[in-house]
Amino acid sequence: FRRQKKDNPAGEYLDKAREIMKNLGYRNLEVCNPELLYEIASMFGSNPAEAFPRIKSLATTHRIQARTAQLEIRTLGSFRIFADGEEIPVSGMISKKRVADLLKLLIIFRENGVRKELIYDLFWPKYSAKNARDNLNTIFYRLRNILGKDKDYFDADSTTITFKDGILDTDVDRFLQALKAGETLEAQGETGPAIEMYSQAADTYAGDFLEGDLYSDYIRDERQGLQQKYIDVLFRLALLYLASGDYLQALDSLKLLLEKDPICEPAVRLLMIASTLLGSRNRIPQICD
């Protein structure tokens, strides 16, 4: 039916399935195919999320993954830049450190833009106002050329430089969106969908924020904040897996957490609980070592 798309009763059958699920009180799709239901629902403009909770997380996942932007920047783990889907080699910035530094600042302050005065103080603290302004104009011009001479990704006025609205997509934003969606679903008592969103957030976190840059205080602060959020994601996953009886997945999440934060005492306690529930009490000392 879904292949025919038009003039067929697939939408009617979906409504019937939704009504049956609702009447019988089923709250998961463990024996169903949520991708298939989501596809059918999309074709017929139906909204089955009320009866099929896992479609909530699926819809959120599709919305996050479907985001397109002219400029995509990956900062978790490797540093990569894509303009209109084409990767721009960051090697062009290696010999132009201040250009790379400016771009990284713009990423950190992407919501409200970065003040020019802050750039002057960070990059050229002993320069005159005119020299600092001239230097900024030079590296800003070089940054625009590297990203594309015929492109205009920025708004700049006398005080601030920022990305144009809707122009930028980052893996950090995708990570934070999945985390927020997971928190919302968890608060609503939707354990399965919450696990899916937290898992997506954990998968998006491919490494620490700009892990190759060790000297900027702003980058360090952003990195530490995101690290803690990643640890929180893994801890929430472990708790939800334990609550749902999936002890092996809980153990895996806790091992990842302890790789990032080896002295997290609550995670060690949960790891021992998960090991005990798996019947592996004799392996607890080995796992902790």
C-alpha positions as CSV (number, residue, x, y, z in Angstrom):
1,F,0.0,0.0,0.0
2,R,2.7,2.5,0.8
3,R,4.3,2.1,-2.6
4,Q,1.1,3.2,-4.3
5,K,0.8,6.3,-2.1
6,K,-2.5,7.5,-3.6
7,D,-6.0,6.0,-3.8
8,N,-5.3,3.2,-1.3
9,P,-6.5,2.4,2.2
10,A,-3.1,2.5,3.9
11,G,-4.0,5.7,5.8
12,E,-7.3,4.1,6.9
13,Y,-5.5,1.0,8.2
14,L,-3.0,3.2,10.0
15,D,-5.9,5.0,11.8
16,K,-7.3,1.7,12.7
17,A,-4.0,0.5,14.1
18,R,-3.6,3.7,16.1
19,E,-7.1,3.2,17.6
20,I,-6.5,-0.4,18.5
21,M,-3.2,0.5,20.2
22,K,-4.8,3.4,22.1
23,N,-7.8,1.2,23.2
24,L,-5.6,-1.6,24.4
25,G,-3.2,0.7,26.2
26,Y,-0.1,-0.3,24.3
27,R,2.7,2.3,24.8
28,N,5.5,1.0,22.6
29,L,6.4,-0.4,19.2
30,E,8.8,-3.2,20.1
31,V,7.0,-5.6,17.8
32,C,6.4,-3.0,15.1
33,N,8.4,-1.0,12.5
34,P,8.3,2.6,13.6
35,E,10.1,3.7,10.4
36,L,7.3,2.2,8.3
37,L,4.6,3.8,10.4
38,Y,6.4,7.1,10.3
39,E,6.6,6.9,6.5
40,I,2.9,6.0,6.1
41,A,1.9,8.7,8.5
42,S,3.9,11.3,6.6
43,M,2.3,10.3,3.3
44,F,-1.2,10.7,4.6
45,G,-0.7,13.6,6.9
46,S,-1.6,11.5,9.9
47,N,-0.3,12.1,13.4
48,P,-0.1,8.8,15.2
49,A,2.4,9.9,17.9
50,E,-0.4,9.9,20.6
51,A,-0.8,6.2,20.3
52,F,2.8,5.4,19.1
53,P,5.2,7.1,21.5
54,R,8.3,6.0,19.7
55,I,7.3,8.0,16.6
56,K,7.8,11.1,18.8
57,S,11.6,10.4,19.0
58,L,11.6,9.2,15.4
59,A,10.0,12.5,14.2
60,T,12.5,14.5,16.3
61,T,15.4,12.5,14.8
62,H,14.2,13.1,11.3
63,R,13.8,16.8,12.0
64,I,17.3,17.1,13.4
65,Q,18.9,15.0,10.6
66,A,17.0,16.8,7.9
67,R,18.4,20.2,8.9
68,T,20.4,21.7,6.0
69,A,22.6,24.7,6.1
70,Q,24.9,26.4,3.7
71,L,27.7,26.1,6.2
72,E,28.3,23.0,8.3
73,I,31.1,22.9,10.9
74,R,32.1,19.8,12.9
75,T,34.0,20.4,16.1
76,L,33.4,17.3,18.2
77,G,36.6,15.3,17.6
78,S,37.9,16.4,14.3
79,F,37.6,20.0,13.0
80,R,35.9,19.9,9.5
81,I,34.1,22.5,7.5
82,F,31.6,22.0,4.7
83,A,30.2,24.7,2.4
84,D,27.1,23.7,0.4
85,G,28.1,20.0,1.0
86,E,31.6,20.4,-0.2
87,E,34.4,20.0,2.3
88,I,36.8,22.9,2.7
89,P,40.3,21.7,3.7
90,V,41.2,23.2,7.1
91,S,44.9,23.0,6.0
92,G,44.4,26.4,4.5
93,M,44.1,27.8,8.0
94,I,47.1,26.1,9.5
95,S,49.5,28.8,8.4
96,K,46.9,31.5,9.3
97,K,46.4,30.8,13.0
98,R,44.5,34.0,13.8
99,V,42.0,33.2,11.0
100,A,41.3,29.8,12.5
101,D,41.1,31.4,16.0
102,L,38.6,33.9,14.7
103,L,36.4,31.2,13.2
104,K,36.5,29.2,16.5
105,L,35.5,32.2,18.5
106,L,32.6,32.8,16.1
107,I,31.5,29.2,16.6
108,I,31.6,29.5,20.4
109,F,29.6,32.8,20.3
110,R,27.4,31.7,17.4
111,E,24.1,32.5,19.2
112,N,24.8,36.2,19.8
113,G,28.0,37.0,17.9
114,V,31.4,37.9,19.2
115,R,32.3,41.5,20.2
116,K,35.1,43.1,18.3
117,E,36.5,44.5,21.5
118,L,36.9,41.0,22.9
119,I,38.8,40.0,19.7
120,Y,41.1,43.0,20.1
121,D,41.8,42.1,23.8
122,L,42.4,38.4,23.0
123,F,44.5,38.7,19.8
124,W,46.3,42.1,20.1
125,P,46.1,43.3,23.7
126,K,49.1,45.7,23.3
127,Y,48.2,47.1,19.9
128,S,46.6,50.5,19.4
129,A,42.9,50.5,18.5
130,K,43.6,51.4,14.9
131,N,46.2,48.6,14.4
132,A,43.9,46.0,16.1
133,R,41.0,47.1,13.9
134,D,43.2,46.8,10.8
135,N,44.4,43.4,11.8
136,L,40.9,42.2,12.4
137,N,39.7,43.5,9.0
138,T,42.6,41.6,7.4
139,I,42.0,38.2,9.0
140,F,38.2,38.6,8.6
141,Y,38.8,39.1,4.8
142,R,41.0,36.0,4.7
143,L,38.4,33.9,6.5
144,R,35.8,35.0,4.0
145,N,38.1,34.0,1.1
146,I,38.8,30.6,2.6
147,L,35.1,29.8,3.1
148,G,34.2,31.1,-0.4
149,K,34.8,34.4,-2.1
150,D,31.3,34.4,-3.6
151,K,29.7,33.5,-0.3
152,D,28.6,35.8,2.5
153,Y,28.1,33.9,5.8
154,F,28.5,36.7,8.2
155,D,26.8,39.8,9.5
156,A,29.2,42.5,10.8
157,D,28.6,45.9,12.2
158,S,30.8,48.4,14.2
159,T,30.7,46.3,17.3
160,T,30.0,42.6,16.5
161,I,30.6,39.8,14.1
162,T,28.1,36.9,13.8
163,F,26.9,34.2,11.5
164,K,23.8,35.1,9.4
165,D,20.6,33.5,10.7
166,G,20.0,30.0,9.5
167,I,23.4,29.8,7.7
168,L,25.2,27.6,10.2
169,D,24.8,24.0,11.4
170,T,27.2,22.4,13.9
171,D,27.5,19.0,15.4
172,V,27.4,20.7,18.8
173,D,23.9,22.0,18.1
174,R,22.7,18.6,16.9
175,F,24.1,17.0,20.1
176,L,22.4,19.6,22.3
177,Q,19.1,19.3,20.4
178,A,19.1,15.5,20.9
179,L,19.9,15.9,24.6
180,K,17.1,18.4,25.1
181,A,14.6,16.1,23.3
182,G,15.7,13.2,25.5
183,E,15.2,15.3,28.6
184,T,11.7,16.3,27.5
185,L,10.7,12.7,26.7
186,E,12.2,11.4,29.9
187,A,10.2,14.0,31.9
188,Q,7.0,12.8,30.1
189,G,7.7,9.2,31.2
190,E,8.5,8.0,27.6
191,T,11.5,5.8,28.4
192,G,11.9,4.2,25.0
193,P,11.9,7.4,23.0
194,A,14.1,9.1,25.6
195,I,16.7,6.3,25.3
196,E,16.7,6.7,21.5
197,M,17.3,10.5,21.7
198,Y,20.0,10.1,24.4
199,S,21.7,7.5,22.2
200,Q,21.6,9.8,19.3
201,A,23.2,12.5,21.4
202,A,25.9,10.1,22.5
203,D,26.6,9.0,19.0
204,T,26.9,12.6,17.8
205,Y,29.6,13.2,20.4
206,A,32.5,11.9,18.4
207,G,35.1,13.5,20.6
208,D,35.8,16.5,22.7
209,F,35.2,20.0,21.4
210,L,38.1,21.2,19.3
211,E,40.3,18.7,21.1
212,G,43.4,19.8,19.3
213,D,43.3,23.3,20.6
214,L,44.8,23.4,24.1
215,Y,45.5,27.0,24.7
216,S,42.3,29.1,24.4
217,D,40.4,29.6,27.7
218,Y,37.2,30.0,25.8
219,I,37.6,26.8,24.0
220,R,38.6,25.0,27.2
221,D,35.5,26.2,29.0
222,E,33.3,25.2,26.1
223,R,35.0,21.8,25.9
224,Q,34.5,21.2,29.7
225,G,30.9,22.2,29.5
226,L,30.2,19.8,26.6
227,Q,32.2,17.0,28.3
228,Q,29.9,17.3,31.4
229,K,26.8,17.2,29.2
230,Y,28.1,14.0,27.5
231,I,28.8,12.4,30.8
232,D,25.2,13.3,31.9
233,V,23.9,11.7,28.7
234,L,25.7,8.5,29.5
235,F,24.6,8.5,33.1
236,R,20.9,9.1,32.1
237,L,21.2,6.3,29.5
238,A,22.6,3.9,32.2
239,L,19.7,4.7,34.6
240,L,17.1,4.2,31.9
241,Y,18.6,1.0,30.7
242,L,18.7,-0.3,34.3
243,A,15.1,0.7,34.9
244,S,14.0,-1.1,31.7
245,G,16.0,-4.2,32.5
246,D,18.6,-3.9,29.8
247,Y,21.6,-4.4,32.0
248,L,24.1,-5.1,29.3
249,Q,23.4,-1.8,27.6
250,A,23.6,-0.1,31.0
251,L,27.0,-1.6,31.6
252,D,28.2,-0.5,28.2
253,S,27.1,3.1,28.8
254,L,28.8,3.1,32.2
255,K,32.1,1.9,30.7
256,L,32.0,4.8,28.2
257,L,31.3,7.2,31.1
258,L,34.2,5.9,33.2
259,E,36.5,6.2,30.2
260,K,35.7,9.9,30.2
261,D,35.5,10.4,34.0
262,P,37.3,7.5,35.8
263,I,36.6,8.9,39.3
264,C,32.9,9.3,38.9
265,E,31.8,7.4,42.1
266,P,28.0,7.2,41.2
267,A,28.9,5.6,37.9
268,V,31.1,3.0,39.6
269,R,28.3,2.2,42.0
270,L,25.9,1.8,39.1
271,L,28.4,-0.3,37.2
272,M,28.6,-2.7,40.2
273,I,24.8,-2.9,40.3
274,A,24.6,-3.6,36.6
275,S,27.3,-6.3,36.9
276,T,25.4,-7.9,39.8
277,L,22.2,-7.9,37.9
278,L,23.9,-9.6,35.0
279,G,25.1,-12.3,37.3
280,S,28.8,-11.1,37.1
281,R,29.5,-10.2,40.7
282,N,32.9,-12.1,40.5
283,R,33.9,-9.8,37.6
284,I,33.3,-6.5,39.5
285,P,36.9,-6.1,40.8
286,Q,38.2,-6.8,37.3
287,I,35.8,-4.3,35.7
288,C,36.6,-1.6,38.2
289,D,40.4,-2.2,37.7
